[in-house]
Amino acid sequence: MTEKTESDYYRFMHFDADNARKVLAYYVKYFESGPVLELACGPGVFLTLLAEAGIEGSGVDIDDGMVAQARAAGHDVVLADATDYLAGLPDESVAGIFAAHFVEHLPAEQAQQIYHQAARVLIPGGQFVAVVPNAACLSIMGYDFWRDPTHVRFYDPVALEFFAGQAGLSVLDSGGNPDNHPGAPPPLRVGIFPPVPALADRLGTMMQLAHSVIENRPTGRQGHRRPGRAGRAESDHDEDPEDLLWKQLGQLIASVDNGIQVLQHELATTRAAYERLLAQLYPPNEVFVVAAKQN
């Protein structure tokens, strides 16, 4: 009986080969030479990337639909259970092993055995790169992961590092793939608006202009020049009502301007905290661990 669940699911979900190339290209740098074995190679996208880099590669997959696609792309791919196939390889027979979105299809005991077998079949200095969905990403944890009917459980990088150590491999690198980081859904993102500049300087200029206009008016209502401060009697200590009105208006505008600046600062602080929260909730969609066999 053939197995086609995964290939049927890929077809149902309209698999995007171009996006897969962009995401998987990030891992080519971890393999300098072959042969590299890809576990659960799918349609052979990573094998194509290896070939383009001049690195010998082969694959194994249990889904005959996937194997057919990979072979049609010109790759050497075996139709078999990846764990059984790995267990049947000779000691120190491959320079590298790559497994993208494979381990999450396995129970913990079987995943741990993958690491032990990898440690056995890798040549000294050979590397095993495992890539899994990121459980720390809200959209992956709460929705995307469970859409695939063949997924079994999440594996955090810490768990994979533990498996690697138990198998005698040394962890060289781990983290999130920056090329698979769509971020928060668009409805949750906030736009960027330029801050309103402070009005203090403009207000001072406006007040000077208003005062100059008032002081230099040619005539008052009765056809006489309104006396300026210099023309008032020394005993007249009362502030001119018009000057007082402008002064109070300026103080009001300055108070409103100060409130706007405080509000903008508080909004900027809130925005920064919100963006940090989104970054925590929506890190890269996948994480990886690179482990090597010691020389």
C-alpha positions as CSV (number, residue, x, y, z in Angstrom):
1,M,0.0,0.0,0.0
2,T,1.5,3.3,-1.0
3,E,1.7,6.4,1.1
4,K,0.6,9.7,-0.4
5,T,-0.8,11.7,2.4
6,E,1.9,14.3,2.5
7,S,2.1,14.8,-1.3
8,D,-1.7,15.0,-1.4
9,Y,-1.7,17.6,1.4
10,Y,1.0,19.6,-0.4
11,R,-1.1,19.7,-3.5
12,F,-4.3,20.6,-1.5
13,M,-2.4,23.5,0.1
14,H,-1.0,24.7,-3.2
15,F,2.7,24.2,-2.3
16,D,4.8,27.2,-3.2
17,A,8.1,26.0,-4.5
18,D,9.5,29.5,-5.0
19,N,8.9,30.3,-1.4
20,A,10.4,27.0,-0.3
21,R,13.5,27.7,-2.3
22,K,13.9,31.1,-0.6
23,V,13.5,29.6,2.9
24,L,15.6,26.5,2.4
25,A,18.4,28.4,0.7
26,Y,19.4,29.6,4.1
27,Y,20.7,26.2,5.1
28,V,22.9,25.5,2.1
29,K,25.8,27.3,3.8
30,Y,26.1,24.6,6.5
31,F,27.2,22.0,3.9
32,E,30.6,22.5,2.2
33,S,30.8,19.1,0.4
34,G,28.8,15.9,-0.1
35,P,27.5,13.4,0.0
36,V,24.5,15.0,1.9
37,L,21.5,12.9,2.7
38,E,18.1,14.6,3.1
39,L,15.6,12.8,5.2
40,A,12.0,13.2,4.1
41,C,13.2,15.2,1.1
42,G,9.7,15.9,-0.3
43,P,9.7,17.2,-3.9
44,G,13.5,17.7,-3.8
45,V,13.7,21.5,-3.4
46,F,16.7,21.4,-1.1
47,L,18.4,18.8,-3.3
48,T,18.1,21.2,-6.2
49,L,19.7,23.9,-4.1
50,L,22.6,21.6,-3.2
51,A,23.1,20.6,-6.9
52,E,23.2,24.3,-7.9
53,A,25.9,24.8,-5.3
54,G,27.9,21.9,-6.7
55,I,27.2,19.6,-3.7
56,E,26.3,15.9,-4.1
57,G,23.0,15.0,-2.5
58,S,20.5,12.3,-2.3
59,G,17.2,11.8,-0.5
60,V,14.7,9.5,1.0
61,D,11.0,9.8,1.5
62,I,8.1,7.5,2.4
63,D,5.6,9.3,0.2
64,D,5.7,7.9,-3.3
65,G,4.1,11.1,-4.7
66,M,7.0,13.1,-3.3
67,V,9.6,10.6,-4.5
68,A,8.1,10.9,-8.0
69,Q,8.4,14.6,-8.0
70,A,12.0,14.6,-6.7
71,R,13.0,12.0,-9.3
72,A,11.3,14.0,-12.0
73,A,13.6,16.9,-11.0
74,G,16.6,14.6,-11.6
75,H,17.5,13.6,-8.0
76,D,18.6,10.4,-6.5
77,V,15.8,9.6,-4.1
78,V,14.8,6.3,-2.4
79,L,11.2,5.4,-1.5
80,A,11.5,4.2,2.1
81,D,10.9,5.0,5.7
82,A,13.6,7.6,6.5
83,T,14.4,6.2,10.0
84,D,14.7,2.7,8.6
85,Y,16.8,3.8,5.7
86,L,19.1,5.8,8.0
87,A,19.6,2.8,10.3
88,G,20.6,0.7,7.3
89,L,23.5,3.0,6.2
90,P,27.1,2.1,6.8
91,D,29.1,3.9,9.5
92,E,30.6,7.2,8.5
93,S,29.1,7.1,5.1
94,V,27.7,10.6,4.6
95,A,29.2,14.1,5.0
96,G,26.0,15.8,6.0
97,I,22.4,15.1,6.9
98,F,19.5,17.5,6.4
99,A,16.0,17.2,7.8
100,A,13.6,20.0,7.3
101,H,10.1,19.6,8.9
102,F,10.6,15.9,9.4
103,V,11.3,15.5,13.1
104,E,7.9,16.9,14.1
105,H,6.3,13.9,12.4
106,L,8.0,11.5,14.9
107,P,7.4,10.6,18.5
108,A,10.1,11.6,20.9
109,E,11.8,8.2,21.2
110,Q,12.0,7.9,17.4
111,A,13.3,11.5,17.1
112,Q,16.0,10.7,19.6
113,Q,17.0,7.6,17.6
114,I,17.4,9.8,14.5
115,Y,20.2,11.7,16.3
116,H,21.9,8.5,17.4
117,Q,21.8,7.1,13.9
118,A,23.0,10.4,12.5
119,A,26.0,10.4,14.8
120,R,26.9,6.9,13.6
121,V,26.6,7.5,9.8
122,L,28.2,11.0,9.7
123,I,31.9,11.2,8.9
124,P,34.0,13.1,11.5
125,G,33.2,16.8,11.1
126,G,30.0,16.0,9.3
127,Q,26.9,18.0,10.3
128,F,23.3,17.3,10.9
129,V,20.9,20.2,10.3
130,A,17.4,19.7,11.7
131,V,14.6,22.3,11.0
132,V,11.3,22.3,12.8
133,P,8.2,24.6,13.2
134,N,8.7,27.2,15.8
135,A,6.4,26.5,18.8
136,A,7.2,30.0,20.1
137,C,5.4,31.6,17.2
138,L,1.7,32.2,18.0
139,S,0.4,31.6,14.5
140,I,2.4,28.3,14.2
141,M,1.5,27.0,17.7
142,G,-2.1,27.9,17.6
143,Y,-3.1,27.2,14.0
144,D,-0.6,26.4,11.2
145,F,1.1,23.4,12.9
146,W,-2.1,21.5,13.4
147,R,-3.4,21.9,9.8
148,D,-0.9,19.1,8.7
149,P,-2.6,15.8,9.6
150,T,0.8,14.0,9.8
151,H,2.3,16.2,12.5
152,V,2.8,14.5,15.9
153,R,4.4,17.1,18.2
154,F,6.5,20.2,18.5
155,Y,10.3,20.1,19.2
156,D,11.9,23.1,20.8
157,P,15.5,23.8,19.8
158,V,16.5,23.0,23.4
159,A,15.0,19.5,23.0
160,L,16.9,19.0,19.7
161,E,20.1,20.2,21.4
162,F,19.5,17.7,24.2
163,F,19.1,14.8,21.6
164,A,22.2,15.9,19.9
165,G,24.3,15.9,23.1
166,Q,22.9,12.5,24.1
167,A,24.1,11.2,20.7
168,G,27.5,12.6,21.2
169,L,27.1,15.4,18.7
170,S,28.3,19.0,19.3
171,V,25.9,21.8,18.7
172,L,27.4,24.5,16.5
173,D,24.5,26.8,15.8
174,S,20.7,27.2,16.5
175,G,18.1,29.8,16.1
176,G,15.3,31.0,13.8
177,N,15.4,31.3,10.0
178,P,15.3,35.0,9.2
179,D,14.1,34.1,5.7
180,N,11.0,32.4,7.1
181,H,9.8,35.3,9.2
182,P,6.5,36.8,7.9
183,G,5.9,38.5,11.3
184,A,2.5,39.4,12.7
185,P,-0.6,39.2,10.5
186,P,-1.2,42.5,8.7
187,P,-4.3,43.5,10.8
188,L,-2.2,43.5,13.9
189,R,0.5,45.9,12.5
190,V,0.3,49.6,13.2
191,G,1.1,52.3,10.7
192,I,3.9,54.8,11.1
193,F,2.9,58.4,11.5
194,P,5.3,61.3,11.7
195,P,5.2,63.1,15.1
196,V,3.6,66.6,15.3
197,P,6.5,69.1,15.8
198,A,6.5,71.2,18.9
199,L,4.8,74.6,18.6
200,A,7.0,76.5,21.1
201,D,9.2,78.2,18.5
202,R,6.4,79.0,16.1
203,L,4.3,80.3,19.0
204,G,7.1,82.7,20.2
205,T,7.5,84.1,16.6
206,M,3.7,84.5,16.3
207,M,3.5,86.4,19.7
208,Q,6.3,88.7,18.6
209,L,4.6,89.4,15.3
210,A,1.2,90.1,17.0
211,H,2.8,92.4,19.6
212,S,4.6,94.3,16.8
213,V,1.3,94.7,14.8
214,I,-0.5,96.0,17.9
215,E,2.2,98.4,18.9
216,N,2.6,99.9,15.4
217,R,-1.1,100.3,14.4
218,P,-1.4,103.8,12.8
219,T,-4.7,104.7,14.4
220,G,-7.2,103.5,17.0
221,R,-10.9,103.5,16.5
222,Q,-11.1,107.3,17.0
223,G,-8.3,108.0,14.5
224,H,-5.5,108.3,17.1
225,R,-2.5,106.1,17.6
226,R,-2.9,103.7,20.5
227,P,-0.2,104.6,23.0
228,G,2.4,102.0,23.4
229,R,4.2,101.2,26.6
230,A,6.6,104.0,26.2
231,G,3.7,106.5,25.8
232,R,1.9,105.5,28.9
233,A,2.0,107.4,32.2
234,E,4.5,106.0,34.7
235,S,1.6,105.6,37.1
236,D,-0.3,103.4,34.7
237,H,0.7,99.9,35.9
238,D,-2.4,98.2,34.3
239,E,-1.5,95.7,31.5
240,D,-3.2,96.6,28.3
241,P,-6.2,94.3,27.8
242,E,-5.3,93.4,24.3
243,D,-1.7,92.5,25.4
244,L,-3.2,90.4,28.2
245,L,-5.5,88.6,25.8
246,W,-2.6,87.7,23.6
247,K,-0.6,86.6,26.5
248,Q,-3.3,84.4,27.9
249,L,-3.9,82.9,24.4
250,G,-0.2,82.1,24.1
251,Q,-0.2,80.4,27.5
252,L,-3.2,78.3,26.5
253,I,-1.6,77.3,23.2
254,A,1.7,76.5,25.0
255,S,-0.2,74.3,27.5
256,V,-2.0,72.4,24.7
257,D,1.3,72.0,22.9
258,N,2.9,70.6,26.0
259,G,0.0,68.1,26.4
260,I,0.4,67.0,22.8
261,Q,4.1,66.4,23.2
262,V,3.6,64.4,26.4
263,L,0.9,62.4,24.7
264,Q,3.1,61.7,21.7
265,H,5.9,60.5,23.9
266,E,3.5,58.2,25.7
267,L,2.1,56.8,22.5
268,A,5.6,56.2,21.1
269,T,6.5,54.3,24.3
270,T,3.3,52.3,24.0
271,R,4.0,51.6,20.3
272,A,7.5,50.4,21.1
273,A,6.2,48.1,23.7
274,Y,3.5,46.8,21.4
275,E,6.1,46.1,18.6
276,R,8.3,44.2,21.1
277,L,5.2,42.1,22.1
278,L,4.5,41.3,18.4
279,A,8.1,40.3,18.0
280,Q,7.8,37.9,20.9
281,L,4.5,36.5,19.7
282,Y,5.6,36.2,16.0
283,P,9.2,35.2,15.8
284,P,10.4,33.2,12.7
285,N,8.1,30.4,11.6
286,E,10.9,27.8,11.8
287,V,13.9,27.1,14.0
288,F,16.9,24.9,13.4
289,V,19.8,23.2,15.2
290,V,23.1,22.4,13.6
291,A,25.1,19.6,15.3
292,A,28.4,18.1,14.2
293,K,30.3,14.9,14.8
294,Q,33.6,15.6,16.4
295,N,36.8,14.9,14.5
